[in-house]
Amino acid sequence: MMAPEMIGLIGIIVLLVLIALKMWVGAAMAIVSIVGIIILKNTGVAWMAAGTSAFKNLNSYAFTVIPMFTLMGMVISESTMGKDLYDAAYAWVGRFRGGLASATVVACGILGAISGSSNVGVLIMSRVALPEMKKNNYDETFACGSVVAGAPLSILIPPSMAFITYGIITETSIGQLFMSGIGVGVVQMLLYIVLIVVMCIIKPELGPRGPKVPLKQKMKVLLKILPIMLLVILVMGGVYAGFFTTTEAGAVGAFGSILIAFIFRQITVKKFTRALKETATLCGMIFFLIASTYIFVTFMSLSRLPMLLANIIVSLEVPKWVIAVALIVLYFILGMFLPETPMVLLTIPVLYSALMRVGFDPIWLGAFVVKMMAVGSISPPVGMTCYTMTAITGIPVDKIFKGVIPYLAIDVVILVLMIVFPGIATFIPNLMAA
């Protein structure tokens, strides 16, 4: 009989082939895992894993955090809050060279703190920021790059569905993972702005100066976003201080965003109903994907492939930074063929135990993996955020990929900084633990 480890490896290869053939990731993971368990054990064990394993893990209070933050993000996307955030950033930094591009990055970062979805960022900024940059004679490729590169900040800056998924699968504190994303997200935002400024100094035609905005108008737009900013501070501050669990914070955020949207007439009943439907649809997809992941974890455990990899990695006796660099290379290669979420769901069940055995910090690893997800979402040829923007604007995807290349170079710098200075990700979570 074939070795269990070989069956596990063949299962991963078949899974990659099915995903490449455009089968939905959740269905592909479930099918491969069930067939693999049947080969390793028997049909009874396979059906038990498909039912019991998925139900036992999903039947948990911790998972209620997903619909809470999802609803919060959907309400934001249907309301005018995203436009208000961009208007505020535009008023304060739009006067400088490349200021509108910098405003886009800042607005995406703040959107990340209230939506947790890169799709929300690219959807809003494609409709709000891009027309404004075109009106001010920005180079289209440069403008597209700032929108697409800024959108994945929503993956890093909490609340983030990526951190929630990683935390649930690895049983790591979601609150601490959220805080790790703040450090990485702020560093990324600052370096992106520096890049924009430098590019516009070298080639001023990329991002001309915007119109000067009077101080009175600046204060007016700032006051307009004050309620949502206070909500962000309440949600994240509550998690940091230990006043809320992440689920409670999600409930506060969802209720607060609904309250703000209706009190300030930023959303209609029709749009709110659509937000509820989209939340239900998206949560159904997420839960099915997570259930399939747990079945896949069972398959991997029975195949003993993760243990074999752990033993191989431990026996190498190389510094952790070498393994970290190998992870960057691995995720960059996988990112050329796979969307970011499947890429992580495939690798974490296989690699997590091995990386823990060689001494990686689970919080740092979470931030590192989620950062790689952000990179994967804009990397050619599969970067889904780029294709989303193409679908919204009709701009050719090759032009969008060209615009995002300078930001990918900065992403590599950020990953290196995370390896050299792990405190970028762990400093704030360590303060929570203390």
Protein Blocks (a to p, Z undefined) as FASTA:
>chain_A
ZZfklmmmmmmmmmmmmmmnopafklmmmmmmmmmmmmmmmmklmmmmmmmmmmmmmmcf
klmmmmmmmmmmmmmmmmmmlmmmmmmmmmmmmmpghklmmmmmmmmmmmmmmnopaklm
mmmmmmmmmmmmmmnopafklmmmmmmmmmmmmmmmccdfklmmmmmmnopafklmmmmm
mmmmmmmmmmmmmmmmmmmmmmmmlmccdddddfklmmmmmmmmmmmmmmmmmmmmmmmn
omacfklmmmmmmmmmmmmmmmnopacfklmmmmmmmmmmmmmmmmmmmmmmmmmmmmmm
mnommmmmmmmmmmnopafklmmmmmmmmmmmmmmmpcfklmmmmmmmmmmmmmmmnopa
fklmmmmmmmmmmmmmmccfklmklmmmmmmnopafklmmmmmmmmmmmmmmmmmmmmmm
mmlmmmmmmmmmZZ
